[in-house]
Amino acid sequence: MRHTISVLVNNKFGVLSNVSGLFSGRGFNIESISVGMTLDSSVSQMTIVTRGDDQIIEQITKQLNKLIDVIKVVDLVEVDHIEREMVLIKVAPKQEHKAEVLRLTEIFRGRVVDSSQKTYTIEVTGDEKKIEALINLLKPIGIKEFVRTGKVAMAREGTAP
């Protein structure tokens, strides 16, 4: 089962390396990881997506909690939460498909952030299903490349343990 784990850490050199080392050292895969500062510049928030059964996730959370610079670990699968990703998609549509690309961008509440004579670069933010749906619709039109952020997630108000 896929789990999204929120990890609050001290914003120090080597913390990301220690967290990723914990995963690799135990043979666990990180599907995505996003890290950014919080309102307190001495603290960072990590959002880690991984897979495992309840026993593996429990082991991961216990091991994370043992790391010196980890402040708090929450498996967000256990609480009501919000998840988002962002994608940049460079599309090279034929002339007859340019209007369709712009229409899809609007439908998915995205925006064109760069354009040239041959390409549009589109930015879209949303949940994983929304991102996947847009990519699948644009593939036949001509995706040149795309990059995705990892998930960022937070518990809804009043639901964090």
N, C-alpha and C positions, 0 to 999 in steps of 0.2 A: 504494500500500500504506500502511496506517496504521502509524504509529510512535509509541511512547511514549519520550520523551526525558527523562532525569533530569539536572537541572542544579543543581550546588552553587554557590552564590553568596555573596558578602559581603552581610550584612544591612545595606544602606545605602539611603538615600533615592535614588530614581530608577532603581534596578537593574531593577525590573519594567518600568518604562517603556522602558528601553534594550532589554531583551529583546523586548518586544512590538513595539517600533519596528523592530527588526531584521527580524522576520517581515513586518510590514506594508510596510516599505520595499522588500522584495524580492518582494512579491505572494504570500506564503505565508500560508495560513490556520491559525489556532490553533483546533482543535476544542474543547479544554478546557485549562485551566491551573489548577494548585493550587500554593499557596506557603505554607510554614510554617517556623518556626524549627526548628533542630536542637538537639541537646544543648548545643552551643556557641551561645550567644545572638547571637554576631557572624556566624553563618552561617545561611543559609536554604536549604531544598531546594525546587526547582521541579520539578513534573511537568507536562510539556507533551505534548499529543497533537496530532499533525499528520499530514497525508498527503503522500506523494510517493514517487517512485522512488528507487532507491539513490543516484543522482547528486544529486538535490535534497536528500536527507537528509544526504549527505556535505557538501554546500555549507552547509547550515544548521549542522551541528555545527562545521565549520571557522570559520564566522562567529561562532558563540557563543563558541568558544574564544578569539577575538581580543578579546572585550569585557574590559575591565580588571577588573571585579569578578566575573568567572566563574572559579571554582576548578576545576571538573571537569564534563565533559559525557559522558554515556553513553547511547547508543541501546539501550534495554532490549530491543528486538527481538532483539538479538545475544546476550543472556544469559537464563538461566532466571530468571524474576522473578515477583513477586506483584503483582496489581493489584486495587484495590477502589474502589468508589464508594459514596456514601450518597445516599438519596433520602427526601424528605418528601412524602407523598401525602395530600392532603385528599380524603376520599371522602364523598359525601352519599348513602348508600344508602337505599332505601325500607325500611320496617320489615321486610319479608319477606327482605331481603338482608343485614341487619346481622350475623346469625350467620355467613353466608358470608364476609363481610369479615374477621371475627375469625378464622375458620378459615384463610383464606388468609394472614393475617398470621402466624399460628402456623406454618403449613407453611413459609413463607419466612423463618422465624426473625426476624421483625420484632417491633415492639412498638408499641402505641398510646401516643403521647406527649401527645395532647390529645384531648378529646372534648367535644361539646356535644350538645344534643338532636337536632341534624340531621346532625352530621358526626363523623367520626373522622379524626385525623391520625396517619398511620403512618410509622414510621421503619424503613428496611431498609438494610442494608449488604451488599455482595457484588460479584461481578464484573458486567460489563455485561450479560451474557446473563440473569443472575438478575433484575436490575433491570428489564430489558425484558419478561421473562416476567410479572412481577408487574403491571407497568403494563398489559400486554395483557389480563390476566385481570380487572383492576379497571375497565377502560374501560367495559364494558357495564353495570357496576353503578352507575357514576356518579362519575367523578373530577371534582372541582371545579377542582383545580389541583395541580401538583407542581413541586418544585424539586430539582435534582440537583447534587451537587458534581461537580467534575472528578475525573478519576482521580488516585489517589495510588498510587505504585508504588515498589518497591525490589527490587534484585537479591537472589536467594536467597544464603545464606551460601556463600562459596567460588566464586561464579560471576562476580563483577564483574571486568572487565578491569583 
